[in-house]
């Protein structure tokens, strides 16, 4: 019988993988001088690049309501972003917390580079406090 990984275990595993990537990034002298936010973003990009490009087994769920708990980066809030693009970014961030980081990162690769970059920015804002809690930054 296959073991079912619960939601919290999956997030903890994803954060542990990302923490390892952050530690690798911080070994680079040029990276050490960057703010924490930029280190996390670089780590997400590296994490993303390391994943094999595999098709997503199921599409992002298309609910009729928007996820108000997903906060977009401030530079996107100031600009009037196409609502469809904003929705794509919000769904990708939401996917991280419902289906896992790897799946969301793979799905983001199927979008435009702009959407993928905005997704990384929004995700940094969500993950940085959690990464601090688990000791990725001291």
N, C-alpha and C positions, 0 to 999 in steps of 0.2 A: 504494500500500500504506500502510495506517495505521501510524503509529509507536506502538509499545507503550511506555508510560511505566512504568518499573520502580518498585517499591515505594518505594525510597529517594528517587527523584526526586519522586514524588507527595508524600511527607511533607515534603520540603524546600520544594516549591511551596506546600503548605498553611501551613507555618510562616512562609514569606515573606509570604503574604497576611495572616496573623495579626499578624506584626510590623508591617506597614503600618497595620493597624487600631490596634495599640498606640501607634504614633507619633501617629496622629490623636487618640487618647484623651488622650495625654500633653500635647497642645497646650492642652487645657482646664485652666485654672488650678485648678479644683475637683478635678479628677482627679489632678493632680500631687502632691497631698498624701496620696493614698491609698497603702497598701502595695502592693507589686508584685503580690501575689496578687489583690487586688481590681481592679487595673488589667487584669490578664489576664482575670478573670471578666467585667468590663464589656466588654472587647474581644470576648470570645466571644459575649456577648449581642448586641452590635452586629453582629458578623459574621453571627450567626444571623438577625437581623432583616433584614439586607440580602439574604439569599438568597430567591429566588422560591420559593414553595411549589409544588414539583413532586413528583409521585408518585415513590416509590423504585422502581427497575427490578426489584430483587430483594429479597426479605425477608431479614432477618438470619438467618444460618445458625443453626440450632437444634441444636447439638451436645449430647450427653448429659453431657459433662463441663464443669465450671465453670472459668473462667479464673482461676486462683489468682494470677496476676501483676497483676491489676487490684486496686488498693487503693482502697477506698472512703474518703470523707472521715471523719475521726475522729468527728464528731457522728453519723454513721450507724452506726459500729461500736459506739458506746455504747448506742444504742437498738436494741431488737430489731426489725429491719426485716423486713417480709414477705419471705420468700426469693424470691418471684417478682419483686418490685420490685427487690430487690438484683441478681437475675440480669439483669433488663432493663438496669440501669445498667451492669453489668459488660460486657454484650454491646455496648452503645453505645460504651463506651470502647475496647473491643477493635476495633470496627469502624473507628475512626479510624486505627488502625495497619495495618489490612488493606485497607480500601476507601477511605480518605481522610476528611479532616475535613468537607468539604462534605456528603458522603453521610451521615455520622453525624449531623451537625447537622440535616439535613433529616429524618432518621429520628426524631431526638429530638423534633422538633416534633409528631410523630404520637402522642406519649405525653402523659401528664398533666403539668401544669406542675411538679409535685413531682419527677417523674422527670427532666424536662428540667433543672431547677435542680440536682438532685443530680449529673446527668451533667456539667454545667458545672463544679461543684465538684471532682469526681473528675478531670476532664480538666485543670483548672488544676494540680493536684498533679503530673500526668504531664508537662505541657508546659512549666511554668516553668523547670526546669533546662535543657531544650533551647533555650528562647527566650533564656536567659542566654548559652548557648554561641554562639549566632549573633548576639549583640550587640543584642538587642531592649531589654535593660536594661544600663545602664552605671553 
